[in-house]
Amino acid sequence: MDSRIWESVDHLVAWLDEESTQSPREKRLLRILKLSEEVGEVGAAVIGATGQNPRKGVTHSWEDVQHELCDVVFSALVALRTLTPDAARVFADRLAYVEQRSAASRHPVDRERKTAEEKEETEKTKETEQKP
């Protein structure tokens, strides 16, 4: 992840810490709970973008949904940084784990696709060779 992002997260955490009157324990809990608020705003934006509330109609755009998703990410990074000063390493380690896990589950699908493509190519070659 871009180091500028972690610099920004550090600045946000420092600013929030300076402005907070809460104990460290309360700050930690409230920053984690902030995620729920932000996820709720994503839901509201999706409902608004799809016009699912008949009383309100379309009230949001898909760009609004994108912005709300970014707010979820910011809140998660701030919460993570609040839990550990080594947030960048924790995040990078977890990302590597998820990438490894997803890569392992993708390989069979990729092999099946390649096998099907190879089979199709072989059949095309046979058809071409059989034509006079």
N, CA, C and O of each residue as an XYZ file, in Angstrom:
528
protein
N       0.854     -1.173      0.000
C       0.000      0.000      0.000
C       0.896      1.231      0.000
O       1.947      1.240      0.642
N       0.496      2.233     -0.695
C       1.235      3.475     -0.814
C       1.540      4.038      0.584
O       0.650      4.128      1.430
N       2.793      4.412      0.814
C       3.188      4.934      2.127
C       2.458      6.238      2.462
O       2.283      6.567      3.635
N       2.035      6.979      1.438
C       1.285      8.223      1.690
C      -0.031      7.937      2.401
O      -0.509      8.741      3.201
N      -0.604      6.788      2.098
C      -1.859      6.435      2.759
C      -1.619      6.271      4.250
O      -2.387      6.783      5.064
N      -0.556      5.558      4.613
C      -0.265      5.349      6.037
C       0.123      6.651      6.714
O      -0.189      6.851      7.888
N       0.801      7.543      5.994
C       1.105      8.862      6.557
C      -0.189      9.612      6.857
O      -0.328     10.230      7.912
N      -1.126      9.554      5.927
C      -2.427     10.207      6.134
C      -3.173      9.586      7.308
O      -3.771     10.294      8.118
N      -3.133      8.258      7.395
C      -3.793      7.573      8.506
C      -3.161      8.016      9.824
O      -3.869      8.294     10.792
N      -1.831      8.082      9.862
C      -1.150      8.536     11.083
C      -1.574      9.948     11.458
O      -1.786     10.243     12.634
N      -1.698     10.828     10.455
C      -2.142     12.202     10.725
C      -3.578     12.219     11.258
O      -3.889     12.949     12.199
N      -4.448     11.407     10.646
C      -5.835     11.341     11.125
C      -5.905     10.835     12.560
O      -6.648     11.380     13.376
N      -5.139      9.799     12.869
C      -5.140      9.237     14.227
C      -4.625     10.275     15.221
O      -5.197     10.448     16.297
N      -3.545     10.961     14.858
C      -2.996     11.990     15.752
C      -4.015     13.099     15.987
O      -4.199     13.553     17.116
N      -4.675     13.532     14.915
C      -5.688     14.591     15.040
C      -6.844     14.124     15.922
O      -7.283     14.851     16.812
N      -7.333     12.915     15.672
C      -8.430     12.383     16.488
C      -8.016     12.246     17.953
O      -8.796     12.547     18.856
N      -6.784     11.791     18.180
C      -6.291     11.662     19.557
C      -6.237     13.013     20.260
O      -6.607     13.131     21.428
N      -5.769     14.039     19.531
C      -5.671     15.388     20.107
C      -7.041     15.938     20.482
O      -7.192     16.609     21.504
N      -8.030     15.652     19.654
C      -9.367     16.203     19.861
C     -10.224     15.379     20.825
O     -11.274     15.840     21.272
N      -9.786     14.184     21.137
C     -10.600     13.267     21.933
C     -10.498     13.564     23.422
O      -9.442     13.926     23.941
N     -11.626     13.397     24.081
C     -11.653     13.484     25.540
C     -11.860     12.096     26.156
O     -12.023     11.962     27.368
N     -11.851     11.076     25.308
C     -12.101      9.702     25.747
C     -10.816      9.050     26.256
O      -9.708      9.479     25.931
N     -10.992      8.019     27.051
C      -9.847      7.217     27.483
C      -9.336      6.421     26.285
O     -10.065      6.248     25.309
N      -8.097      5.936     26.342
C      -7.586      5.112     25.232
C      -8.490      3.918     24.924
O      -8.690      3.580     23.757
N      -9.026      3.289     25.942
C      -9.914      2.138     25.738
C     -11.181      2.551     24.979
O     -11.601      1.878     24.037
N     -11.778      3.665     25.404
C     -12.995      4.149     24.741
C     -12.712      4.581     23.304
O     -13.506      4.306     22.405
N     -11.583      5.257     23.085
C     -11.218      5.667     21.720
C     -11.129      4.446     20.810
O     -11.646      4.450     19.692
N     -10.475      3.413     21.298
C     -10.305      2.187     20.514
C     -11.663      1.602     20.156
O     -11.914      1.278     18.995
N     -12.527      1.467     21.135
C     -13.854      0.886     20.892
C     -14.689      1.749     19.956
O     -15.350      1.230     19.055
N     -14.665      3.050     20.160
C     -15.470      3.943     19.322
C     -14.979      3.977     17.878
O     -15.779      4.097     16.951
N     -13.685      3.872     17.690
C     -13.157      3.866     16.319
C     -13.515      2.578     15.600
O     -13.711      2.575     14.385
N     -13.599      1.493     16.337
C     -14.049      0.237     15.722
C     -15.541      0.325     15.412
O     -15.979     -0.114     14.348
N     -16.320      0.885     16.326
C     -17.757      1.045     16.091
C     -18.053      1.994     14.930
O     -19.093      1.876     14.281
N     -17.159      2.918     14.672
C     -17.326      3.860     13.555
C     -17.510      3.112     12.237
O     -18.187      3.594     11.329
N     -16.903      1.933     12.141
C     -17.065      1.122     10.933
C     -18.528      0.790     10.675
O     -18.991      0.845      9.535
N     -19.251      0.446     11.729
C     -20.676      0.117     11.569
C     -21.454      1.304     11.017
O     -22.319      1.151     10.154
N     -21.138      2.471     11.519
C     -21.802      3.674     11.020
C     -21.523      3.866      9.530
O     -22.432      4.140      8.747
N     -20.266      3.720      9.154
C     -19.893      3.932      7.760
C     -20.490      2.867      6.845
O     -20.922      3.184      5.737
N     -20.522      1.620      7.284
C     -21.146      0.563      6.481
C     -22.631      0.859      6.300
O     -23.186      0.628      5.226
N     -23.269      1.366      7.340
C     -24.672      1.760      7.216
C     -24.868      2.847      6.169
O     -25.869      2.852      5.454
N     -23.912      3.767      6.079
C     -23.997      4.822      5.075
C     -23.816      4.259      3.665
O     -24.407      4.771      2.714
N     -23.004      3.212      3.526
C     -22.885      2.540      2.226
C     -24.245      1.957      1.852
O     -24.708      2.119      0.723
N     -24.876      1.280      2.800
C     -26.191      0.691      2.541
C     -27.212      1.743      2.147
O     -27.984      1.546      1.209
N     -27.216      2.855      2.859
C     -28.154      3.932      2.538
C     -27.891      4.488      1.138
O     -28.827      4.803      0.403
N     -26.619      4.604      0.777
C     -26.283      5.120     -0.550
C     -26.705      4.145     -1.645
O     -27.184      4.567     -2.697
N     -26.531      2.843     -1.409
C     -26.962      1.851     -2.408
C     -28.477      1.902     -2.564
O     -28.987      1.878     -3.685
N     -29.193      1.971     -1.456
C     -30.660      2.073     -1.519
C     -31.055      3.347     -2.263
O     -31.987      3.347     -3.068
N     -30.332      4.431     -1.981
C     -30.626      5.692     -2.671
C     -30.273      5.662     -4.141
O     -30.977      6.251     -4.962
N     -29.187      4.978     -4.487
C     -28.763      4.913     -5.897
C     -29.691      4.041     -6.729
O     -29.840      4.249     -7.933
N     -30.312      3.067     -6.081
C     -31.218      2.175     -6.807
C     -32.671      2.583     -6.675
O     -33.548      1.955     -7.269
N     -32.941      3.639     -5.895
C     -34.307      4.125     -5.734
C     -35.221      3.146     -5.025
O     -36.418      3.100     -5.308
N     -34.679      2.367     -4.112
C     -35.456      1.322     -3.451
C     -36.414      1.833     -2.383
O     -37.264      1.080     -1.908
N     -36.289      3.090     -2.001
C     -37.251      3.668     -1.070
C     -38.281      4.433     -1.902
O     -37.987      5.514     -2.413
N     -39.502      3.868     -2.042
C     -40.501      4.500     -2.912
C     -40.864      5.924     -2.485
O     -41.230      6.754     -3.317
N     -40.762      6.196     -1.201
C     -41.091      7.523     -0.704
C     -40.057      8.556     -1.142
O     -40.397      9.713     -1.393
N     -38.783      8.133     -1.233
C     -37.706      9.068     -1.559
C     -37.249      8.986     -3.005
O     -36.800      9.985     -3.567
N     -37.358      7.809     -3.619
C     -36.861      7.646     -4.982
C     -35.347      7.606     -5.013
O     -34.712      7.219     -4.032
N     -34.769      8.001     -6.127
C     -33.311      8.007     -6.280
C     -32.758      9.239     -5.573
O     -33.067     10.373     -5.939
N     -31.938      8.997     -4.558
C     -31.382     10.086     -3.758
C     -29.859     10.131     -3.786
O     -29.254     11.097     -3.320
N     -29.244      9.093     -4.328
C     -27.786      8.997     -4.355
C     -27.331      8.534     -5.746
O     -28.122      8.041     -6.551
N     -26.055      8.706     -5.993
C     -25.449      8.200     -7.232
C     -24.497      7.061     -6.870
O     -24.191      6.840     -5.698
N     -24.039      6.347     -7.889
C     -23.047      5.301     -7.641
C     -21.718      5.932     -7.221
O     -20.909      5.283     -6.557
N     -21.492      7.168     -7.595
C     -20.304      7.876     -7.104
C     -20.411      8.087     -5.590
O     -19.414      7.994     -4.874
N     -21.632      8.374     -5.106
C     -21.835      8.479     -3.657
C     -21.491      7.164     -2.962
O     -20.888      7.160     -1.889
N     -21.879      6.047     -3.580
C     -21.566      4.730     -3.020
C     -20.050      4.557     -2.957
O     -19.520      4.075     -1.956
N     -19.356      4.946     -4.018
C     -17.891      4.852     -4.027
C     -17.285      5.656     -2.879
O     -16.379      5.183     -2.193
N     -17.782      6.860     -2.679
C     -17.261      7.712     -1.598
C     -17.511      7.077     -0.233
O     -16.644      7.103      0.640
N     -18.680      6.515     -0.060
C     -19.003      5.873      1.221
C     -18.122      4.639      1.453
O     -17.710      4.373      2.582
N     -17.837      3.889      0.387
C     -16.932      2.747      0.520
C     -15.533      3.210      0.929
O     -14.868      2.555      1.732
N     -15.094      4.329      0.381
C     -13.802      4.887      0.790
C     -13.820      5.258      2.266
O     -12.836      5.044      2.974
N     -14.927      5.810      2.729
C     -15.040      6.154      4.149
C     -14.936      4.912      5.035
O     -14.374      4.972      6.128
N     -15.479      3.788      4.562
C     -15.347      2.525      5.301
C     -13.870      2.143      5.393
O     -13.382      1.761      6.456
N     -13.170      2.249      4.268
C     -11.749      1.898      4.252
C     -10.963      2.818      5.184
O     -10.137      2.346      5.965
N     -11.213      4.127      5.109
C     -10.509      5.064      5.991
C     -10.752      4.710      7.451
O      -9.821      4.662      8.255
N     -12.008      4.463      7.781
C     -12.354      4.150      9.168
C     -11.685      2.864      9.631
O     -11.231      2.770     10.771
N     -11.624      1.877      8.747
C     -10.972      0.613      9.100
C      -9.476      0.825      9.330
O      -8.910      0.272     10.273
N      -8.841      1.613      8.482
C      -7.409      1.854      8.642
C      -7.122      2.653      9.911
O      -6.142      2.381     10.604
N      -7.956      3.621     10.217
C      -7.797      4.389     11.456
C      -7.989      3.470     12.670
O      -7.227      3.551     13.633
N      -8.990      2.609     12.625
C      -9.221      1.672     13.724
C      -8.031      0.726     13.884
O      -7.575      0.471     14.998
N      -7.537      0.210     12.764
C      -6.384     -0.689     12.812
C      -5.165      0.025     13.388
O      -4.467     -0.529     14.238
N      -4.907      1.239     12.936
C      -3.765      2.014     13.426
C      -3.927      2.343     14.908
O      -2.938      2.433     15.635
N      -5.164      2.522     15.359
C      -5.419      2.772     16.768
C      -5.092      1.529     17.608
O      -4.653      1.643     18.752
N      -5.308      0.354     17.032
C      -5.021     -0.895     17.741
C      -3.531     -1.211     17.794
O      -3.052     -1.805     18.760
N      -2.795     -0.812     16.746
C      -1.372     -1.149     16.697
C      -0.582     -0.085     15.954
O      -1.019      0.392     14.907
N       0.561      0.288     16.476
C       1.409      1.232     15.733
C       2.014      0.582     14.486
O       2.534      1.275     13.611
N       1.945     -0.750     14.409
C       2.491     -1.490     13.278
C       1.397     -1.875     12.280
O       1.435     -2.953     11.687
N       0.431     -0.986     12.105
C      -0.736     -1.264     11.261
C      -0.347     -1.591      9.821
O      -0.947     -2.470      9.203
N       0.644     -0.898      9.288
C       1.043     -1.137      7.890
C       1.537     -2.571      7.710
O       1.190     -3.221      6.724
N       2.338     -3.070      8.644
C       2.827     -4.444      8.546
C       1.695     -5.439      8.727
O       1.612     -6.422      7.992
N       0.817     -5.193      9.704
C      -0.324     -6.086      9.934
C      -1.184     -6.165      8.680
O      -1.602     -7.248      8.273
N      -1.443     -5.019      8.073
C      -2.249     -4.979      6.858
C      -1.553     -5.726      5.718
O      -2.178     -6.534      5.032
N      -0.261     -5.456      5.517
C       0.484     -6.104      4.434
C       0.526     -7.616      4.631
O       0.372     -8.374      3.673
N       0.733     -8.055      5.876
C       0.752     -9.489      6.152
C      -0.595    -10.125      5.862
O      -0.661    -11.213      5.289
N      -1.661     -9.459      6.252
C      -2.992    -10.012      6.028
C      -3.327    -10.029      4.545
O      -3.928    -10.985      4.054
N      -2.946     -8.986      3.834
C      -3.174     -8.941      2.387
C      -2.440    -10.089      1.700
O      -2.991    -10.745      0.816
N      -1.204    -10.327      2.106
C      -0.436    -11.436      1.521
C      -1.128    -12.764      1.796
O      -1.186    -13.628      0.920
N      -1.653    -12.930      3.002
C      -2.366    -14.156      3.351
C      -3.607    -14.335      2.468
O      -3.846    -15.422      1.941
N      -4.379    -13.285      2.312
C      -5.601    -13.351      1.503
C      -5.254    -13.612      0.040
O      -5.925    -14.400     -0.627
N      -4.210    -12.952     -0.460
C      -3.784    -13.196     -1.845
C      -3.370    -14.642     -2.037
O      -3.736    -15.267     -3.032
N      -2.614    -15.179     -1.096
C      -2.169    -16.570     -1.187
C      -3.360    -17.517     -1.158
O      -3.435    -18.454     -1.953
N      -4.274    -17.278     -0.256
C      -5.460    -18.126     -0.134
C      -6.307    -18.062     -1.397
O      -6.780    -19.091     -1.881
N      -6.497    -16.873     -1.929
C      -7.326    -16.753     -3.134
C      -6.605    -17.336     -4.351
O      -7.248    -17.908     -5.231
N      -5.294    -17.199     -4.410
C      -4.543    -17.764     -5.530
C      -4.651    -19.283     -5.533
O      -4.776    -19.904     -6.588
N      -4.602    -19.869     -4.356
C      -4.711    -21.325     -4.256
C      -6.071    -21.804     -4.741
O      -6.172    -22.867     -5.355
N      -7.089    -21.050     -4.478
C      -8.423    -21.471     -4.901
C      -8.699    -21.132     -6.362
O      -9.608    -21.704     -6.962
N      -7.932    -20.214     -6.943
C      -8.111    -19.862     -8.359
C      -7.448    -20.864     -9.281
O      -7.931    -21.077    -10.394
N      -6.376    -21.477     -8.865
C      -5.608    -22.344     -9.759
C      -6.415    -23.449    -10.411
O      -6.285    -23.658    -11.617
N      -7.248    -24.170     -9.659
C      -8.032    -25.207    -10.343
C      -8.922    -24.630    -11.446
O      -9.060    -25.236    -12.509
N      -9.505    -23.499    -11.208
C     -10.364    -22.864    -12.210
C      -9.531    -22.464    -13.417
O      -9.945    -22.682    -14.555
N      -8.360    -21.881    -13.180
C      -7.485    -21.488    -14.284
C      -7.040    -22.701    -15.084
O      -7.010    -22.652    -16.314
N      -6.691    -23.797    -14.402
C      -6.272    -25.008    -15.100
C      -7.409    -25.563    -15.937
O      -7.201    -25.970    -17.080
N      -8.616    -25.581    -15.374
C      -9.771    -26.086    -16.131
C     -10.013    -25.235    -17.372
O     -10.300    -25.761    -18.447
N      -9.895    -23.912    -17.217
C     -10.094    -23.021    -18.355
C      -9.029    -23.267    -19.409
O      -9.339    -23.343    -20.598
N      -7.771    -23.393    -18.984
C      -6.687    -23.638    -19.936
C      -6.869    -24.980    -20.617
O      -6.648    -25.105    -21.822
N      -7.270    -25.980    -19.853
C      -7.499    -27.302    -20.438
C      -8.606    -27.223    -21.489
O      -8.478    -27.799    -22.569
N      -9.676    -26.522    -21.179
C     -10.779    -26.381    -22.140
C     -10.321    -25.618    -23.383
O     -10.693    -25.966    -24.504
N      -9.509    -24.576    -23.177
C      -9.000    -23.812    -24.324
C      -8.068    -24.666    -25.175
O      -8.119    -24.610    -26.404
N      -7.216    -25.454    -24.523
C      -6.310    -26.335    -25.265
C      -7.094    -27.379    -26.053
O      -6.759    -27.680    -27.199
N      -8.135    -27.928    -25.439
C      -8.968    -28.929    -26.102
C      -9.640    -28.315    -27.332
O      -9.676    -28.922    -28.402
N     -10.166    -27.114    -27.160
C     -10.830    -26.412    -28.269
C      -9.832    -26.150    -29.394
O     -10.160    -26.327    -30.567
N      -8.622    -25.731    -29.047
C      -7.594    -25.464    -30.048
C      -7.201    -26.746    -30.786
O      -6.996    -26.727    -31.999
N      -7.098    -27.847    -30.062
C      -6.766    -29.142    -30.679
C      -7.852    -29.559    -31.660
O      -7.552    -30.041    -32.752
N      -9.112    -29.377    -31.278
C     -10.227    -29.734    -32.164
C     -10.222    -28.877    -33.425
O     -10.501    -29.374    -34.516
N      -9.909    -27.597    -33.281
C      -9.836    -26.717    -34.450
C      -8.710    -27.153    -35.378
O      -8.859    -27.141    -36.600
N      -7.595    -27.533    -34.790
C      -6.457    -28.000    -35.587
C      -6.816    -29.264    -36.341
O      -6.478    -29.399    -37.517
N      -7.496    -30.194    -35.683
C      -7.914    -31.442    -36.329
C      -8.860    -31.162    -37.484
O      -8.730    -31.764    -38.550
N      -9.813    -30.252    -37.284
C     -10.769    -29.908    -38.340
C     -10.047    -29.316    -39.537
O     -10.367    -29.633    -40.683
N      -9.076    -28.459    -39.272
C      -8.318    -27.828    -40.345
C      -7.518    -28.867    -41.124
O      -7.450    -28.816    -42.352
N      -6.920    -29.802    -40.408
C      -6.099    -30.844    -41.049
C      -6.965    -31.802    -41.879
O      -6.495    -32.332    -42.887
N      -8.202    -32.030    -41.478
C      -9.071    -32.971    -42.166
C      -9.665    -32.382    -43.441
O     -10.108    -33.134    -44.309
N      -9.687    -31.086    -43.573
C     -10.255    -30.469    -44.776
C      -9.318    -30.691    -45.945
O      -8.101    -30.579    -45.797
N      -9.888    -31.014    -47.138
C      -9.062    -31.277    -48.327
C      -8.396    -30.024    -48.858
O      -7.672    -30.084    -49.851
